[in-house]
Amino acid sequence: MMFKYTNKLILVMAVSFSLAGCGSLGSRATPAPVDEPAQIDKPGERITVAPVPATRIEPTQKPLAASPQSGSALKKLQLAALSQQRSGKYTTAAATLERALRISPRNAMLWHQLAQVRLKQKKWRLAVNMAAKSKALARQQPNLQRENWLIMAKAYRALGQTSKAKAAIQHLR
């Protein structure tokens, strides 16, 4: 009899934990109020499961500070990606640049390099998105912004979106 009860309790706990994991951690919605514990009725026995309180995990407000070692690692990754790109290994170069972007996500030059790689891979929409991200981050770098507009114009032209390509060219003047 004790064995049946233990199996049922384990099953109820497993279902409860599974359902508790269905909520989104980053959601801003308020949890539903809990009035009573859930009850499972079986002929001859009654098991009561207490509700699991909802917890909210807030994202960190500040990004982690880069360590001095991350600067040299970033430079090595950037140089490796450039070498891979020059040798035509675009998939490897993209992966290397994505690693570098995990270290420094607000680096406009890395986003630009990734846009160039995506353009070479003929992934036009990704090239536009990466160039736009780089352009947004390069507010004080007009030359880099110009290069990003060029990438966007080429990608739009390849996508057949001539009006957007012309608009990108207009930003160059």
N, C-alpha and C positions, 0 to 999 in steps of 0.2 A: 504494500500500500504506500509506503514511504517513497519507493522508487517511482511510482506513477506521479505522485505529487511533485517530486523534484524535477522530473522531466517536463511537466506542465509549467512549473515555475520558470524553468530555464527558457522554455518556448515563449512564454509571456514576456520575459525580460528581453529576449532577443528581438521580438517584434517591437517592443517599446523603444529599444535603442535604435532599431532600424528606422522607425518612424520619426524619432527625434532628429536623426541626421538628414531628413528630407528638407528641412528649412534652409534658407540661404543665410550664410554668415554675415554678409554685408547688407542685408535688407534693413530698411528703415521702418518697416511695418511693425506695429506694436503687436505683441503676442496676444492670442485670444485668451480671455479669462478662463480660469479653471475653477469650476464650481465644486465638483465631487471627484473622488478618485474613480478610475475605470473599474468595473466589476465584471467578472466572468462567471456566469452561472452554469453549473453542470449539475445533473441530477445527483444529489447527495453531498455535494461539496461546493464551497464558495471561496473563490480566490480574489483578493482585493489587491490591486496594483496602484501604488501611489504615483501621482503624476510627476514627471520630470520637469523642474522649473526651466523656463527658457532663459538662456544667457545671451547677451549681446557682446560681440567682439568688435571693438572699434578699431579701424585702421590707424596706423601710426601717422601722426601729422607731419613729421619731418623725415626726409629720406636719410638713410644711414650715411655718415660721413665717409668719404673715400680715404683709405689708408695710403701712406706714401708708396707702399708696394703696389697698390692698384694702378698708380700712374705708369709704372714701368711695365706692368702686365698689359695695360691698355695699349701702350705704345707698341709692344711686341705683337699683340693681336692685330693692331691696325696695319703694321708692316707685313705681317704674314698674309693678311687678307689682300693687300695690294699685290704682293707677289703671286698669290693664287689667282687673282683676277688677271694679271698680266699673262699668266701661263694658260689661261682659258678654263681654269677650274672654278667655274662660277658657283656651283652648288656648295663647294667647300668654302669659298670666299664668303658666301652669304651666311653660312653657319658660323664662321669665325667672327664676322661683323655682328651677328646677333649675340654672340658671347660677349663681345666688347660693349655692346649696348646694355647688357645686363649690369655691367660695371658702371657705365656712364650713360644713362638713358637720356640725358639732356644735351648730348654732344651733337651739335648740328653737322659737323664734318662726318661723323660716323653714319648718320642718317643719309647724308648725301652720297657717301661711298656705297651704301646699301642700295640706294636708288639707282646708281650707275650699274651695279651688278644686276638688279632686276630688269633694267633696260636691256642689257646684254642677253639676259635669259628670255627676253621677249615676254616678260610678265608685266604687261603694260599698266594694269590697274595698280599693282604693287609699286611699280616705279613712280606713278603719280602720287600715291599715298606717302611713300618714303620721301620724295622730293618736297611735298607739301609740309611734311613734318619738319624737315630740315630747314625749309624756308621760314617757317614759324619760329624756330629756335634761333635762326641767324639774323636777328633784328638789327644788330650793329655791324653786319658783314655784307655789304651790298654786292660784292663780287660773288660770294657764295649764293646769295639770293638769285643773282642773275643766272648762275649755272643751274640752279634748281628750276627756274622758269624754262630754261632750255630743255631739260629732261622732261618736264611736264608737257611742253609743246611737242616733242618727238613722240612721247607716249600717246598723247591725244590724237596726233596725226595717224599713228599706227592703229588706234582704235576706231578710226574713221570719224572722230568727233572734231571736224574741221573748225567749227565755231569756237570750241574751247581751245584748240591749238592756236587760232588767230588771237584770241584773248590773251593767251600766255605770251605770245610774241609781242603784243602791245605793251606788256609790262617790261620788256627788254629795252624799249626806247626811252 
